[in-house]
Amino acid sequence: MRESEKKGRKKILKRLGTALIVVVVLLPVFFLPYTPTNAVRLCILENGHPISAVFAFPIRTSHKEYSMYSGKRVLVYYNILVPFETSQGGMVASTLGVHRLKNGDRFYKAFPAADIAT
């Protein structure tokens, strides 16, 4: 009986080790803002929506749509599939703006984009 307990513990430890490796590998891949889409996911995660961050699937908007959002000349805009409520003001965001990298910058930074009333 002791051998079966040891085998069971080994299986559990292997599964925990595999899960830890997956987390260590996937966390930087999805949430470090080396790319604009990862910056969008990180912004959603910072607003307290981890599931929305994983299933956001950011898509870059066309330049024609830039005039609908604030900061149209500074940011590149991305639409997401799963809208989320921001922690600042309770706005429901489905579009996020990402700052372009300047010289020396390593990471992108994303912000929820507000519609301009026309």
N, C-alpha and C positions, 0 to 999 in steps of 0.2 A: 504494500500500500504506500509505503514511503517513496518508492521509485515513481509511482504514478503521480504523486504530489509534486515531485521534483520536475517531472516532464511537463506537468500543467503549469508550473511556475515559469519554466523555461519558455513555453509557448507564449505566456502572457508578457514576459520580458521582451521576447522577440517582437511581438506586436506593438508594444509600447515604443521600442526602439525604432521600428519602422515608421510609426506615426510621428515620432519626434523628428526623424530625418525628413519626412514629407513636409512638416511644418517649417523646418529650418530652410528647406529648399524653396518651397512655394511662397513663403512670406516675402522674400526679396523679389521674386519674379513678379508677383502681382502688385505689391504695394510700395516698392521703392520708386520714387518718381524720376527714373532715368528716361522715361518716355512720357509724352503727354497723356496717353491713356492711363498709365499708372498713376500720374498725378491726379487725374479725375477720380480714380478708385480711392486714392488716399484721402482726397477731400471728402468723399462720401463716408469713408470710415471715420474720419475725424468728427463728422457730424453725428456719429452714433448709429450708423446703419451698416453693420458688417455684411449682412446677407445681400443688401442692395449693392454694396461695393463689389462683391464677387460676381453678381449677375447683371452688372451695369452695361457691359458691352458698348463702350463709348464709340460713337461714329462722328467723324469730323463733318461739320456743316459746310455748305457751299458759301462762297464769298457774298453771294446775293443776299443771304440771310443775316449777314453781320450787322446791317443797318438796324435790325430789330432789337439789338441789345446794347446796353451801356458799355463804354470802353471799346467801341468797335474797331478802333485803329491800333489798339495795344494788344488785344487778346485774340487768340484763336479759339473758336467755339466748338464744343462737342456736345451732341445730344446723347442721352442715355435712355435705355429701355425701361428702367425702373425708377420713376420719380421718387424723390425723398424730401422730407421736411427738414429745413435747415435749423440749426440750433440758434441762429440769430434772426429773430423776428418771425419765425414760424412760416416762412415762405416755402411753398412747394416748388422744388427746382427740378427741371427736366433738361436744362442746358447749363453747362459749365464753361467758363472761360479759362484759358490757360495762357500764362505769360510765356512769350518766346524767350529762349535763352539768350542772355547777353554774354559778352566776352568774360570768360572766367567762371561762369555759373555752371554748376554740375547738375542741379535738379530743376525740374519744372515745378510751377506752383499753380494750382487750380483754385477757382472761386465760383460759387454759384452766380449765374448771370441773371440779372433782372431785366424784364421786358421794358422797353420804352413805350409809353403810351403815345399813340399817334393821333 
